[in-house]
Each structure stands twice: as C-alpha cells, then as structure tokens.
C-alpha cells in the first residue's frame, strides 16, 4: 500500500493551479503550447505562471509564525497582492530582529 504524500508547496494551491502545473509539465515547459491549449496569448500564460511562482514562493517559507501564515493565506486567496504580502512579511521580520 503506497502512502500518498503531497509536498507542502502544493497544499495551498487550487485545483486549477495544479492542473496548470500538470499541463505545463506534459508540454515540456512550453508556454507557447500551454497558450494554445488554453486558447489564450503567450503573455496571459506567462502572467499566470508568474502568479503561480509567487504563490509557491510565499508558501515555501516553513516558518510557523501565525502572522506570516495569515499574510500568506490572504495573498494566496488574492485578498492581498503578492508584492504587499512580501513587503509586510519583510517589515515584520525586520521588526522582530530589532527586538
């Protein structure tokens, strides 16, 4: 019996994000091919990939600080933009280092 393990970076991704990653891999990383599959332009696919990269990067930090976790959840749920989330986390960490 195999135990299925989902990597931490995938746990907060939506199903459509996981499907995008699957299609991306099956297309050997060709954004042009993905654009054709979705029927959109290359820049649209590039933007989606960039947003997905930001989601994964925000989730990679394994520090279990409740404030940082809240900021990450808000960014992943698109209630806060990624640049603002990164800025809030950076400033929060600077403040904690000064204590």
N, C-alpha and C positions, 0 to 999 in steps of 0.2 A: 504494500500500500504506500503510495507516494504522498508525501506531505507537500501541499502547495504553499509556497512562500512568496508573498508579494513584497517587492522592495519598498522601503519607506518612501522613496521619491514618487512612487506610483499611488500611494494610498489616498492622496488628496486630489488626484486627477479625476475629471469627469469621464464618463464612458466615451464621449465623443473625442476627448483628448487621447485616450488610449487607442481608439480606432485610428486616429490620425497617425500616431506613432507606428502602429502596425502597417498601415498603408505606406508610410514613409520607408520603413524597413524593406517591405516587399518590392518597393520601387527602387531599391538600391540607393536611397537618399536623393533621388532625382526630384527636385522641386517642380521642374517642368512637367514631369509625369503626374505628380500629385495634382498640379493645377488642371491638367487635362481630365483627371479622374473626377475632380470636384466641379469642373466646368467654370473655373474662375481664373483670374490672371495670376501670373507669377508673383507680382508684388503682394497680392492678397494672401497667397500661401506663405510667402516669406514673413509677412506680419504675423500670421497665425503661429508659425514656427517660433518666431522671436518671443511671442507671448507665452508659448508653452515652455520655452527655455527659461523665461523669467519665473514661471510657476515652479519649475523643478529646482531652480537655484534657491528660491525662497524656502522651499521645503527641505533642502539638503541640510540646513543648519540643524543639527540634532540637539542643540541646547534646549533643555526642557523648562524654559522660563515662561511663565503664564502670559506676560505682557507680549513677548516676542511671538508666542503662539497665536495670540489674538490678532496681532497685526498681520501675520501670515495668512490666517484664515480670512480676514477681511479682504486681503489682496487677491487671494485665490477665488473668493466669491465675487470679485470685481466690485466690491463696495469701497475699495480704496485702490488707487492706481499703484503700480509696482514701484515707480520712482519714489513716490511719497512713502510707501512702506519701507523701502530701503533706507531712506533718509531718517525716518522715525526710529528704526532699529539701530542705525549708526549712532544717532544722537543719544539714545537711551544707553547704549553700551559705553559711550564716552562718559556720560554722567555716572555710571556705575563704577568705571575705572577711577574716577576722581574721588570716590568716597573712601 
